[in-house]
Amino acid sequence: MLQAVNTDTVLFIISVASSALVLACLGFIFSLSKKLNLTQRKALQIEKTFQASEQQVAILRSEIAELRASITSIGKRAVHTEQQLHELANQQAAQKYDDPDAKIYSRAVKMVELGADIEEIMRECELPRAEAELLMSLHNKS
C-alpha cells in the first residue's frame, strides 16, 4: 500500500506540476500575445504615418514643380522686358540725334554743364534769352 500511495502521490504531484506548467505556459503565451498586439498596433501607426508622409512629399514635389514653372516664366518675362528696355533706350538715343532741335538743346545743356554764360549759349546755339535762362535754371540745380 505504501507503494500505491507513493504512486498516487507521485501522479498527483505530476498532475499538479503539469497543470502549473500549463498555466505558466498559458500566461507566457498571453503575455506574448499582448506584446504582439501592441507591436502590431505600433507597426500600423508607423505605416499610417509613413503613408501620410509620402502623400505630403508628393504634394510638396508638385508645389515645387509649380514654383519652378512660375519662376521660369517670370525669368523669361524679365529677360524679354529687359530686351524691350534696351531697344527703347536705343530708339530714344537715336531720336535724340535725329532731331535737329534736340541737337541744339543737347549742345546748350553741355555748355551749361561746362559753365558757359547765358550770352555765350544764346550766341552759339541761337536760342532766345528765355530758353537759355530756362536751361540754365533747370540744369544748374541738377
Number of C-alpha atoms within 10 A of each C-alpha: 6 7 8 9 10 11 12 12 12 12 12 12 12 12 12 12 12 12 12 12 12 12 12 12 12 12 12 12 12 12 12 12 12 12 12 12 12 12 12 12 12 12 12 12 12 12 12 12 12 12 12 12 12 12 12 12 12 12 12 12 12 12 12 12 12 12 12 12 12 12 12 12 12 12 12 12 12 12 12 12 12 12 12 12 12 12 12 12 12 12 11 12 11 11 12 15 13 11 10 11 12 13 14 16 18 15 15 25 20 14 18 21 13 9 11 14 13 21 13 14 25 17 12 12 17 12 17 13 14 11 15 24 17 12 17 21 12 12 13 12 6 6
